Amino acid sequence: MARHPLFVSVTEMNYNAADKDLEISCKIFTDDLEKTLANVYHTKVDLSAPANKQANDKLINDYIKTHLQLKLDGKAVTLSFVGFEKENDALWSYFEVDNATTVPKKIDVVNTILYESYDKQMNLMHVTVAGKRQSNKLNYPDKEISFQF
């Protein structure tokens, strides 16, 4: 298997005014995520094996919730795991923040996805609120960023 030279994750956040929730998706190279999950949880990880779906759901849920923390207008929120799917050599995981009843003016993010595995890790983030899209990135070891709307 060829190693890819880039260590990057992409996190998309979209405030859905109709449903009053914040929809979050994280795209991570599958091999990087499997390696990191195996190291962190001391277990063998195969994210493409359907038989492991329940265990994989738990690993991904626990890992992302630990490494992606959000505050909406200064208030910490809980991510609810929706699921994950594979796309070529990457994996998308999906989360929601329910009951985000008001349109957030500020979103504070702590993102340390894959930081324990790669000191060249770059985490891209795209945030859309009320039709306005902002993008930024965190390069290891930077972990905190804010988006103002």
Steps between C-alpha positions, in 0.01 A plus 500: 500500500642838400537751779354840436728792583227721644355458847173687487146482630206708381220597737185656355253672734169630375237670714161375382251770601195292401598207725671723758811287510863515405594225253860386513691270268866399533697355210816312598725267301396148602853365547597792726183462707540121532862541614406768753200309639712184534767693693260695721265211586759217484290287268506381139288728281352423157251772411390328180385175665118498528520247785680763711243775441379530860853502644617743229206734569605514865870556421427782253240659729733494802803619306337792317314619811832503688688685223235741368340728757269788425354799677210692350494858628724401792295195603649150469282265295479123463548328167250224416640225277297437186722246322786458256563390144805420290574692182800372301802531733325726751233469764221748574360509852184695578387679814233747605458755775128490576297789638729774370190718518662833419725573205852494647698825479823334611621141473811406699672181387764281662618255233781251573398228251798269430738723699626204703609327178633771269699813579432627147122467543286777350132529592289702256165638613213646300216658698175624347249704699207688345645454151840643596793259460833541677802273468816468700757242599695386801853368458642277771545591786244784476163377622265792563321728257187716499255588224298823532174560314 
